[in-house]
């Protein structure tokens, strides 16, 4: 069996890592890779380290390790290193690449003086970040939530256990407009691409949409909201797991706009009904007509106040002639004639 080689990321490895192994797949991914390369170089000065695995000289996987205090992906803690992502290509799985990469990550964490190392893993059948893999590597669960587990290994008995992020989202509406709250980061390729698509869709709607961006690259932003990746449209979260499709985002915004229009129409209806009830015609018309002699010599029966006072449709309100609003007289008794 071919031996797995692990090395610190070199300039030759940067494109492979920045595209998350999706080499030469699309211009969208390449654009993301250029941004992520810049981010990785900047984060190196804050403790980010990346190791790359090679099998028969071919790049087959990588791992990130960084101080937990600067990670845009979480979790929360201090004095620990965190591994936000470990990736091995399918053809190299089961050949020791993952173990070799984690050994390199642990060595980097010890070299930087961290008291332990932690990663967010999952109890699922999908290949990515499986908790069972880390258990075999000697990690234990510091905390669990649904299928997620904070798997960690102590290097020092004084290390304090990490904790999950606790999302703190509050929706602030803007009257008559759709509000899109976008939480994203550069570390995650999926999040970066998703954010780019959301911006483009929001721009297509013009002033009808208010876009609020919250980038977790700024650790203070992450601590404030504790949401490294999320999309909310008028307070409702939308998501697909993979990168949000532009048509899906557009549909969510369109639905929110329809709700706004429907709410405005209901409000106009309530306003019209309130105006009718305040109108002199509403109160005076039955009194004016009750006891009034008709031209046929009979007394008219009292008229129900609501019998002919119906709220207009949007179309009728817009198309009735202005003359309909003018006062009129009938049989000597004056009352306002409403336009419906």
C-alpha positions as CSV (number, residue, x, y, z in Angstrom):
1,X,0.0,0.0,0.0
2,X,1.3,3.4,-0.9
3,X,2.5,5.6,2.0
4,X,0.7,8.8,2.9
5,X,2.8,11.9,3.1
6,X,1.8,14.9,5.1
7,X,3.3,18.3,4.8
8,X,2.6,21.9,5.8
9,X,0.7,23.7,3.1
10,X,3.0,25.1,0.3
11,X,2.2,27.6,-2.4
12,X,1.6,24.6,-4.7
13,X,-1.1,23.3,-2.3
14,X,-2.9,26.6,-1.8
15,X,-5.3,26.3,-4.7
16,X,-6.2,22.7,-3.8
17,X,-7.0,23.8,-0.2
18,X,-8.7,27.1,-1.1
19,X,-11.1,25.2,-3.5
20,X,-11.8,22.6,-0.9
21,X,-10.5,19.9,-3.3
22,X,-12.9,21.2,-6.1
23,X,-10.1,22.0,-8.5
24,X,-11.0,23.6,-11.9
25,X,-14.7,22.9,-11.3
26,X,-16.2,26.4,-11.8
27,X,-15.4,30.1,-12.0
28,X,-17.6,30.6,-8.9
29,X,-15.4,28.2,-6.9
30,X,-12.3,29.8,-8.2
31,X,-13.4,33.3,-7.2
32,X,-14.1,31.9,-3.8
33,X,-10.7,30.3,-3.7
34,X,-9.0,33.6,-4.4
35,X,-10.7,35.2,-1.5
36,X,-10.0,32.3,0.8
37,X,-6.3,32.3,-0.2
38,X,-6.1,35.9,0.9
39,X,-7.9,35.0,4.2
40,X,-5.6,32.0,4.9
41,X,-2.5,34.1,4.4
42,X,-3.8,36.8,6.8
43,X,-4.9,34.2,9.4
44,X,-1.5,32.5,9.4
45,X,-0.3,35.4,11.6
46,X,-3.1,34.6,14.0
47,X,-2.1,31.0,14.4
48,X,-3.9,29.2,11.5
49,X,-2.0,26.2,10.2
50,X,-2.9,23.9,7.3
51,X,-1.5,20.4,6.6
52,X,-1.9,18.6,3.3
53,X,-1.9,14.9,2.7
54,X,-0.5,13.4,-0.5
55,X,-0.8,9.8,-1.8
56,X,1.6,8.8,-4.6
57,X,2.4,12.5,-4.9
58,X,-1.2,13.6,-5.4
59,X,-3.0,15.9,-3.0
60,X,-5.8,14.0,-1.4
61,X,-6.8,15.9,1.8
62,X,-6.1,18.7,4.2
63,X,-6.8,19.8,7.8
64,X,-7.1,23.3,9.4
65,X,-6.0,23.9,12.9
66,X,-6.2,27.3,14.7
67,X,-6.6,28.9,18.1
68,X,-10.2,28.6,19.2
69,X,-10.3,32.3,20.1
70,X,-10.0,33.3,16.4
71,X,-12.0,30.6,14.7
72,X,-14.9,32.0,12.6
73,X,-16.7,28.6,12.9
74,X,-16.7,28.1,16.7
75,X,-16.9,26.4,19.1
76,X,-16.4,28.6,22.2
77,X,-13.5,28.2,24.6
78,X,-10.1,29.3,25.5
79,X,-6.6,27.9,25.6
80,X,-7.5,25.3,23.0
81,X,-6.8,24.6,19.3
82,X,-9.8,23.8,17.1
83,X,-10.0,21.8,13.9
84,X,-12.9,23.3,11.9
85,X,-12.4,21.1,8.9
86,X,-10.8,17.8,8.0
87,X,-11.2,16.6,4.4
88,X,-10.0,13.5,2.6
89,X,-10.8,12.6,-1.0
90,X,-12.8,9.5,-1.5
91,X,-10.0,7.6,-3.2
92,X,-7.7,8.0,-0.2
93,X,-10.2,7.1,2.6
94,X,-9.3,4.1,4.7
95,X,-5.6,4.5,3.9
96,X,-4.5,6.5,6.9
97,X,-4.7,10.0,5.4
98,X,-7.2,11.2,8.0
99,X,-5.1,9.9,11.0
100,X,-1.9,11.3,9.6
101,X,-3.5,14.8,9.1
102,X,-4.9,14.8,12.7
103,X,-1.5,13.8,14.0
104,X,-0.1,16.8,12.2
105,X,-2.9,19.0,13.6
106,X,-2.2,17.9,17.2
107,X,1.5,18.5,16.8
108,X,0.8,22.0,15.6
109,X,-1.5,22.6,18.6
110,X,1.1,21.4,21.1
111,X,3.8,23.5,19.4
112,X,1.6,26.6,19.8
113,X,1.2,25.8,23.5
114,X,-2.5,24.9,23.5
115,X,-3.9,22.8,26.4
116,X,-6.1,20.7,24.2
117,X,-7.7,20.3,20.8
118,X,-11.4,20.2,19.8
119,X,-13.5,19.7,16.8
120,X,-17.2,19.7,16.0
121,X,-18.1,16.2,14.8
122,X,-21.3,14.4,14.0
123,X,-23.0,11.1,14.7
124,X,-24.1,10.4,11.1
125,X,-23.5,8.1,8.2
126,X,-22.1,10.8,6.0
127,X,-18.3,10.7,5.6
128,X,-17.6,14.3,6.8
129,X,-16.3,14.9,10.3
130,X,-17.6,11.6,11.8
131,X,-17.6,11.5,15.6
132,X,-16.7,7.8,15.5
133,X,-13.5,8.6,13.7
134,X,-12.4,11.0,16.4
135,X,-13.4,8.5,19.1
136,X,-10.9,6.0,17.5
137,X,-8.3,8.8,17.6
138,X,-8.7,9.0,21.4
139,X,-11.1,12.0,21.6
140,X,-14.1,12.2,23.9
141,X,-17.3,14.2,23.9
142,X,-17.1,17.5,25.9
143,X,-20.8,18.3,24.9
144,X,-23.5,16.9,22.6
145,X,-26.4,18.5,20.8
146,X,-28.7,16.4,18.6
147,X,-26.3,14.6,16.2
148,X,-23.4,17.1,16.9
149,X,-20.6,16.5,19.4
150,X,-17.7,18.6,20.6
151,X,-14.9,16.0,20.4
152,X,-11.8,17.0,22.3
153,X,-8.5,15.7,23.6
154,X,-6.6,17.3,26.5
155,X,-2.9,17.9,26.5
156,X,-3.0,19.5,30.0
157,X,-5.3,18.5,32.9
158,X,-6.1,22.2,33.5
159,X,-7.8,22.5,30.1
160,X,-11.3,23.8,30.3
161,X,-14.0,22.2,28.2
162,X,-15.3,24.0,25.2
163,X,-19.0,24.8,24.5
164,X,-21.3,25.1,21.6
165,X,-22.2,28.4,20.0
166,X,-25.6,29.7,21.2
167,X,-27.3,31.5,18.3
168,X,-28.6,35.0,19.2
169,X,-30.7,36.2,16.4
170,X,-33.1,39.1,16.6
171,X,-35.2,40.2,13.7
172,X,-35.7,44.0,13.2
173,X,-38.4,44.7,10.6
174,X,-38.3,47.6,8.2
175,X,-41.8,48.7,7.2
176,X,-42.7,47.9,3.6
177,X,-39.5,46.2,2.8
178,X,-38.1,42.6,2.9
179,X,-35.2,42.3,5.4
180,X,-32.5,39.7,4.6
181,X,-30.0,38.9,7.4
182,X,-27.0,37.1,6.1
183,X,-24.5,35.5,8.4
184,X,-21.4,34.2,6.7
185,X,-17.6,33.7,6.9
186,X,-14.7,33.2,4.5
187,X,-13.4,30.1,6.1
188,X,-16.2,27.9,4.8
189,X,-16.4,27.7,1.0
190,X,-20.1,26.9,1.1
191,X,-20.8,30.0,3.2
192,X,-18.7,32.3,1.0
193,X,-20.4,31.2,-2.2
194,X,-23.8,31.4,-0.6
195,X,-23.2,34.9,0.6
196,X,-22.2,36.0,-3.0
197,X,-25.4,34.5,-4.4
198,X,-27.6,36.2,-1.7
199,X,-26.0,39.6,-2.5
200,X,-26.7,39.2,-6.2
201,X,-30.3,38.2,-5.7
202,X,-30.9,41.0,-3.2
203,X,-29.5,43.5,-5.7
204,X,-32.0,42.2,-8.3
205,X,-34.9,43.3,-6.0
206,X,-33.4,46.8,-5.6
207,X,-34.8,49.0,-2.8
208,X,-37.5,46.4,-2.0
209,X,-34.8,44.5,0.0
210,X,-32.7,45.5,3.0
211,X,-29.6,43.3,3.2
212,X,-27.8,43.1,6.5
213,X,-24.5,41.3,6.5
214,X,-22.8,39.8,9.6
215,X,-19.4,38.4,8.8
216,X,-18.0,36.0,11.4
217,X,-14.4,36.6,10.2
218,X,-14.7,39.4,12.8
219,X,-14.6,37.4,16.0
220,X,-16.6,40.0,17.8
221,X,-19.4,39.6,15.3
222,X,-19.3,35.8,15.9
223,X,-19.5,36.3,19.7
224,X,-22.4,38.7,19.3
225,X,-24.6,36.6,17.1
226,X,-23.0,33.1,17.4
227,X,-24.1,32.3,13.9
228,X,-21.2,31.5,11.5
229,X,-23.6,30.7,8.6
230,X,-27.3,31.4,8.2
231,X,-29.8,33.3,6.0
232,X,-33.0,34.8,7.4
233,X,-35.7,36.4,5.2
234,X,-38.0,38.6,7.3
235,X,-37.0,36.7,10.4
236,X,-37.6,33.2,8.9
237,X,-34.5,31.0,8.4
238,X,-33.9,29.4,5.0
239,X,-31.3,26.9,4.1
240,X,-30.4,23.9,1.9
241,X,-27.3,22.4,3.5
242,X,-25.4,23.0,0.3
243,X,-24.9,26.5,-1.1
244,X,-28.2,28.3,-1.3
245,X,-29.5,28.3,-4.9
246,X,-30.2,31.8,-6.3
247,X,-33.7,30.7,-7.4
248,X,-34.5,29.5,-3.9
249,X,-33.4,32.7,-2.3
250,X,-35.4,34.7,-4.9
251,X,-38.5,32.6,-4.2
252,X,-38.2,33.2,-0.4
253,X,-37.9,37.0,-0.9
254,X,-40.8,37.0,-3.3
255,X,-43.0,35.1,-0.8
256,X,-42.0,37.6,1.9
257,X,-42.9,40.5,-0.5
258,X,-46.3,38.9,-1.2
259,X,-46.9,38.7,2.6
260,X,-46.1,42.4,2.9
261,X,-48.5,43.4,0.1
262,X,-51.2,41.2,1.5
263,X,-50.7,42.8,5.0
264,X,-50.9,46.2,3.4
265,X,-54.1,45.3,1.6
266,X,-55.7,44.1,4.9
267,X,-54.6,47.3,6.6
268,X,-56.2,49.4,3.9
269,X,-59.4,47.3,4.3
270,X,-59.5,47.9,8.0
271,X,-58.9,51.6,7.4
272,X,-61.8,51.8,4.9
273,X,-64.2,50.0,7.3
274,X,-63.2,52.4,10.1
275,X,-63.7,55.3,7.8
276,X,-67.2,54.1,6.8
277,X,-68.2,53.7,10.5
278,X,-67.1,57.3,11.2
279,X,-68.9,58.6,8.1
280,X,-72.0,60.7,8.7
281,X,-73.8,58.6,6.0
282,X,-73.4,55.5,8.1
283,X,-75.2,57.0,11.1
284,X,-77.6,59.5,9.4
285,X,-78.8,57.6,6.4
286,X,-81.3,55.3,8.2
287,X,-82.6,58.2,10.3
288,X,-83.1,60.4,7.3
289,X,-85.0,57.7,5.4
290,X,-87.1,56.3,8.3
291,X,-90.5,58.0,8.4
292,X,-89.9,59.7,5.1
293,X,-92.8,59.7,2.7
294,X,-92.0,58.2,-0.7
295,X,-93.4,59.7,-3.9
296,X,-95.8,56.8,-3.9
297,X,-97.3,57.9,-0.6
298,X,-95.9,55.0,1.4
299,X,-93.5,55.2,4.3
300,X,-90.1,53.6,3.6
301,X,-89.0,50.9,6.1
302,X,-85.9,51.8,8.1
303,X,-82.9,50.9,6.1
304,X,-80.1,48.7,7.5
305,X,-77.0,50.8,7.9
306,X,-74.8,48.2,6.2
307,X,-77.1,47.2,3.4
308,X,-75.5,49.3,0.7
309,X,-72.3,50.4,2.3
310,X,-69.8,47.8,1.1
311,X,-66.1,48.2,1.1
312,X,-64.8,48.7,-2.4
313,X,-62.4,46.4,-4.2
314,X,-59.0,47.8,-5.1
315,X,-60.2,48.0,-8.7
316,X,-63.4,49.8,-8.0
317,X,-61.7,52.3,-5.6
318,X,-59.3,53.2,-8.4
319,X,-61.8,53.4,-11.3
320,X,-64.8,55.2,-9.8
321,X,-65.2,58.7,-11.2
322,X,-64.5,61.6,-9.0
323,X,-68.1,62.9,-9.5
324,X,-69.3,60.0,-7.4
325,X,-67.9,61.6,-4.4
326,X,-70.1,64.7,-4.7
327,X,-73.1,65.2,-2.5
328,X,-76.5,64.4,-3.9
329,X,-80.1,64.7,-2.8
330,X,-83.0,62.2,-2.8
331,X,-86.6,63.1,-2.1
332,X,-85.8,66.2,-0.1
333,X,-83.4,64.4,2.3
334,X,-79.7,65.1,1.8
335,X,-77.0,62.5,2.5
336,X,-73.5,61.8,1.2
337,X,-73.3,59.4,-1.6
338,X,-70.3,57.1,-1.2
339,X,-68.5,55.8,-4.3
340,X,-69.8,52.2,-3.9
